[in-house]
Amino acid sequence: MDILEDSAYYLESYAAFVSQHNKFNNLLELTESVFVEDVVKQLNTEETNIRMLGIGSSSGRIEIPFIKQLLNRFPNIENTVVEPSADAIVAYQSSIKGKWNNVKFSWFNGTFQQYREQLESAGNDQKFHHINMVDSIYYVDNVEDDILFMYDKLEKGGIMLIVVQSDQCVMYKLKQQYPSLSPNITQLCSTSITDICKTNQIPFHLHHQESYGDITGLFSLDGLTRNEKLLLDFWTEMKDFKKQVPESLYKEVITFIKSPKCSKEIEGKLMVNTDNDMILIKKQD
Ligand SMILES: C[S@@+](CC[C@H](N)C(=O)[O-])C[C@H]1O[C@@H](n2cnc3c(N)ncnc32)[C@H](O)[C@@H]1O
């Protein structure tokens, strides 16, 4: 089963991935550096009330720090959150309860595709000063057409941020090596996005962020702990990966993850590549 079909399980596996690899702290550091320098300071607008759009925002774990940084410059924000998991929206709403009077939220509990359809059928041409897609671009239907759609939704002087795995990241490597594991989820890495930008003459800036997660001692071939199972299911994007595939394929995938194609030894530890790239797209004035 495709992991996205069980959204509660997907969120749990994503949380395991984030905590195992210190990903949240990495992204928080990037929020305080790259996001501040390349989004907050570079947004070109005279408006004090800015509109932002988060696509696949989940529980707001990353988006809430974005909002905090934007509030240092802009007194009022209207944020539209597009997120198909109702559980994630409830978690987001509880995190921001009573937090800000000057941030107005609109919640769209559905997919990006449904949101796009709704805007198009209503002839709604609302533009946004900031659009973010953090680790959610994998789930759009037609990445080129959808990026062009989002670019059209940017205000002049506005900035879109796409956070996406690099071509060295374990998840991308697994998709290339075993494309049949989760055929409904697109194989994408930062180069796929920057190629689309180049083809369509969309100016962009790429911030490459090398990162690794410690997998020393994990995934012995005998059995899996709950945490190991969550991690593996997240990477392969299959729920119950171990049960769903033949034993021989399971062993092959574990060996592949630990191989130099995906991992390397750093200071005596086996570290798997979880590179994240930030692509910043600014709409010219
Ligand atoms: C890897 S998580 C990233 C969550 C969040 N941006 C973060 O960085 O913490 C991917 C998110 O995309 C959402 N998602 C899945 N399919 C989607 C779709 N078709 N349209 C929009 N979001 C989707 C998931 O529910 C999940 O919240």
The ligand as a MOL file (V3000), in Angstrom:
LIG
                    3D

  0  0  0     0  0            999 V3000
M  V30 BEGIN CTAB
M  V30 COUNTS 27 29 0 0 0
M  V30 BEGIN ATOM
M  V30 1 C 6.9030 15.2640 3.9280 0
M  V30 2 S 5.4910 16.0940 4.5290 0 CHG=1
M  V30 3 C 6.0860 17.7320 4.7130 0
M  V30 4 C 5.2660 18.5110 5.6750 0
M  V30 5 C 5.6960 19.9340 5.9930 0
M  V30 6 N 5.8020 20.7700 4.8150 0
M  V30 7 C 6.9910 19.9360 6.7890 0
M  V30 8 O 8.0410 20.2520 6.2080 0
M  V30 9 O 6.9710 19.5960 7.9760 0 CHG=-1
M  V30 10 C 4.4760 16.1970 3.0610 0
M  V30 11 C 3.1250 16.8600 3.2770 0
M  V30 12 O 2.4600 16.9430 2.0040 0
M  V30 13 C 1.1070 16.5880 2.1760 0
M  V30 14 N 0.5700 16.1280 0.8970 0
M  V30 15 C 0.5000 14.8780 0.4120 0
M  V30 16 N -0.1010 14.8650 -0.8000 0
M  V30 17 C -0.3890 16.1530 -1.0940 0
M  V30 18 C -1.0260 16.7990 -2.1940 0
M  V30 19 N -1.4560 16.0980 -3.2410 0
M  V30 20 N -1.2050 18.1360 -2.1480 0
M  V30 21 C -0.7470 18.8600 -1.0840 0
M  V30 22 N -0.1320 18.2990 -0.0190 0
M  V30 23 C 0.0420 16.9590 -0.0160 0
M  V30 24 C 1.1290 15.5180 3.2690 0
M  V30 25 O -0.1340 15.3520 3.9050 0
M  V30 26 C 2.1890 16.0710 4.2030 0
M  V30 27 O 1.6390 16.9420 5.1550 0
M  V30 END ATOM
M  V30 BEGIN BOND
M  V30 1 1 1 2
M  V30 2 1 2 3
M  V30 3 1 2 10
M  V30 4 1 3 4
M  V30 5 1 4 5
M  V30 6 1 5 6
M  V30 7 1 5 7
M  V30 8 2 7 8
M  V30 9 1 7 9
M  V30 10 1 10 11
M  V30 11 1 11 12
M  V30 12 1 11 26
M  V30 13 1 12 13
M  V30 14 1 13 14
M  V30 15 1 13 24
M  V30 16 1 14 15
M  V30 17 1 14 23
M  V30 18 2 15 16
M  V30 19 1 16 17
M  V30 20 1 17 18
M  V30 21 2 17 23
M  V30 22 1 18 19
M  V30 23 2 18 20
M  V30 24 1 20 21
M  V30 25 2 21 22
M  V30 26 1 22 23
M  V30 27 1 24 25
M  V30 28 1 24 26
M  V30 29 1 26 27
M  V30 END BOND
M  V30 END CTAB
M  END
